[in-house]
């Protein structure tokens, strides 16, 4: 059986239900393409706060999914990283949980931020039926960047007008602190974000309900004392590179 046939089987029949989300993939494939089933939630307000979103994740018992794939040799630092996701009619809700002995937060505002140099959490996705993928990159105090385009070399980096619509917060606060290190008692934190569908402004995004899109989730830190590059779905490139839509997994919105 070829790879295409296996992917079709996964999408049609491999989406069992355990709790709120489930990952399905075949180890017989040359590259494993995971599928995440995401459930719809309803809030009393069209723009719930991150505190409300956190409470929803707990109340609905939405499980976490591991970001633990080490794609490239030579990067031995491997913090514990997980994410969970839900959606509403107009928004995506995303929460990361991290436990690591070293945290770095140099960038304290979105303007001019290079979050991948800090303790960084990333969400790449193709929300429409086109070739444009978007990358949301946030450091551990939820400051970051948002961009879109069809290629890594052809990105539109959105300004404050768009990025400010993505509501986010971190349990580490919002003030930069440089580098902190504690190997005896690692730092634990969550970063929560609400992503309105309207921010995907380069595409025509149809309602998510019943659709399947491509996406990947990452943890990195290019200029941390221990550089690292972890992903949810495996990546088959020779060198670290997250701009690889061909290796995005699948997100199915029930």
N, C-alpha and C positions, 0 to 999 in steps of 0.2 A: 504493500500500500504506500502511495507517495505522500509527501508532506501535505499537499493541498487537501487530499482526501481526509487525512487525519484531523486537520484544522476544522473542516466542515463537520466531521463527526463530533468534535469537541463542542462546537458552537451549538449544534442541534440537540445533542443528547447528553453531553457531559456536564450539564449545569445542575447538579443535585443541590439540595438545600440543607444546610446545617447552620442553625442559628440564623444570623442575618446575612451572612456572606459566605461564599465558598470559592475556593480556587481549584481549577481542574486543568490537568495537562498530561501529556503523554511523554514518557521518558524514551519512547522509541523514536522521537523526532530528533533530527540533527540539532535543532535549537528548540528549546521548550518555550512554547507560547502559553503563558498562564491566562486564565479567564477569571475575572473577579465579578461576582454578582452583587449589584448595589441596589438597595431598596429605597423607595420613596418615603419621605417624611413630610409632615405638615406642621407648620408653626402658626401661632395666632397673629403673627406680624410678618409682613413681606421681607423684613430685614432683621432677622434675629441676631442678637449680640453673640459674641464668641462664648460668653458664659452660658447662654441658652443652648448653644450648639453643643458645648461640652456636656451639659446636663442631658441633652437628647441622646448623645452617644451612650451615656451611662444607663439611662432609663430604658432605651431600646436594646441594650446589651449588644451593641454592634461590635463584633470581634475585630481584633487587629490582624494585620497581615505583615509578615516579616519582609524587611528589606535587608537581605543577608547574602546576596550572591556576590562572591568575589570573582570578578571577571578577569583580572590581570594579576600576574605574579609580582611580588616585590612590595606589596602594600599589605602589611601584616596587621595594622591597626583595625580592629573590627568591633566597633561599639554595638550595643543592642539598639536596633532601630525597627520600629513598627509604624504602620499607618492604618487608618480606617476611613471609610467614606460613606456618605449618604447624599441624597439629592432631593430637591423640591422642584416645583414647576419652573422656577426661574433661577435656581442656584445650585452649585455644587458645594458640599461641606466636606472638609478634609482636616484630619487631625493626625499629627505625628507624635509618637512617644519615643524618647531617646534616653539611653543610659550610657554615659561615657565618662572616662576619667579626665578628659581634657576638653574644655570648651573655649571657644574663641568668638568674641563679638567686638570687632573694631568699628564696623559701620553702624552708625546710630541713626541714620535717616535714609530714605529711599534714594534721594538725589545723589548721584555719583556712586552709589553702592556697587560693590563687587562681592556679593554674598558668597560666591564659591571659594573665596579666600578664607572665609570664616568657617565656623561649624555650620554647614549648609544643608538644607533640605529642599528637594526639587520635585516638581510635578510637570511632566511633559505630556501633551495630549494632542490628538487630532479630533476636535469636536464636531467637525462637519465632514461631508463627503467630498473633500477636496484634498490637495496635497499640502495644505498649510498646517504646520504644527506649532504649538505654543509652549513656551517654557516659563513657569513661575518658579523663581529661585528666592528662598528666604533664609536668612541666617537664624541663629538660635534665639534672637530677640525679635524675630518676625519682620526684619527690614530687608528689602530686596528689590528685585527687578521682575519685569514681565515683558515678554517679547513674542513676536510671531513671524512666520515666514516659511517658505518652502524648502530653504536650504540653510545650512549653518552660516554660510557666508552672505546670506541675504535676509537679515533680520530687521524687523521694525521694533525698536525698543519704545514701549509706550511710556508716556510721561505721567506726571502726577495726576492729571485729570482722570486718567484711566486707572492707574495703580491705586489711587485713594479709594476706589470703589470696592477693592478687595479688602474686606474687613479681616483683621488678623490680630492675634495676641500670643504671647509666650508666658509661661509660668516663671521664666527667668527675668521677666520685666521687659522694659523697652530702652534702657540706657546701656550704652556700650561699656565694656569692662576690660577689654584687652584679652589676655589669656589667663585662665584659671586651670589648675591641675591638682587632682586629688585621687591618687590611685587606691587609697585605702577605703574611701567612701566616694564612689563615682557620682557625678551629677545626674540627676533625673529631671527631665523637663518635657513639657508638651508644647507644641505649636499648633494652633487651631486657626483655620481660615475659612471664610465664606467667599465663594467665587461666583459673582453674578454672570450669567451666560452672556449678558450684553458686552462684557469686556473682550470677548473673542471677536473684535470688530473687523477683522480682515476676512471673516467667513460669514456665511449665512447658516446659522446653527438652528436646526429644527428641534422641536421639543425632545427631550431626552427619553421620555417614557417609551419603553419597548425597543430602544435602539441599542446597538453595540458600537463602541468606538475603540480606537487604539490609544494606549497610554503606557507610561512607565513612571516609576517612582524611585528617587535616588537619595543617597546621603553621601556627602563628600566634604573635603576641606583641603584645597590645593596648597594653601600656605600655612596649614597647621603644623605643629611640631611632628605630628604623625600623619602625613597625607594619606588619604584613603578614598576609595570609589566603590560604593556598594549600590546594587540595583535590586529592584523587585523582580523584573523579568531579565533573564540572562542576556548578555550582549556578546556578540561573536567577533568583535574587532581585535586587532593586534595590540592597540594602545588605548588608554583611557579615552573614551568619547561617549558622551551621553546623547549627542545629537544624531541618533540612529533610529529614525522612525521604523526602519525595517525590522527592528528588534523590539518594538513596543508590544506589550501584551494586549489583552482585550478586556474592556469593561462593559458589562451587560447591565443596562438599566431596566429593572423589572417594572 
